[in-house]
Every structure is written in C-alpha cells, then in structure tokens.
Amino acid sequence: MSAEDLEKYETEMELQLYREYKDIVGQFSYVVETERRFYLTNDVQLVPRNADGEVYFEVTMADAWVWDMYRPARFVKNVRVVTFKDVNIEELDKPDLDLSGKEGFGV
C-alpha cells in the first residue's frame, strides 16, 4: 500500500466518521473532550481528585459515542477516564423542533 493509498483511506474513514457524527449528534446532550478522545454522551460526571498534592480528574460517562476512526464499535456502554490534563464538557444546544418546513424533508 502506497503512502497515497493510505492517505486516501484515512481521508475516506474520517469523512465516514464525520457523517456518522452528524447523524447522531442530536441524540446526545453533552460533548466531552479529553486530551486523547472526543465523546458524545447524555450522562457525564467529573470528579476532581487529589493524591499526594497532585490534582487529577476522573470522568465517567454512560452510553457514549467515541470519535475514533480506528475503533470498530464507537458506541460504548461505560467510559471511565482518569487524566491530569484538562477536560472540556459542553452542553449541546437543543434547538426547538422546527415546524416551518424550511429545513429537512427534501425542501
């Protein structure tokens, strides 16, 4: 496999992952970003911990989706992340149902 083939494959996988993300993002309430991963979830807890003067974070999530193109199954029942790095948790905006007919349904 040439470098060009590998780059084409990775680009295709990332585009497929982005399409999957767009299809499911509306089902989740939170985006959780750690140093290593990006998650979508409806249930997240962040607990700061202190061990011997070192502060770290324990993040737990249930029924999460993981942004990882190399992972065969992106839906995860339970996730536990322990990190000394920053953790970003954002609540997703849930726009009200659009009944105007201007978006979706082929219009």
Summary of the structure (lengths in Angstrom):
residues: 107
radius of gyration: 17.6
end to end distance: 42.9
largest distance: 59.8
contacts: 239
relative contact order: 0.18
helix: 23%
strand: 40%
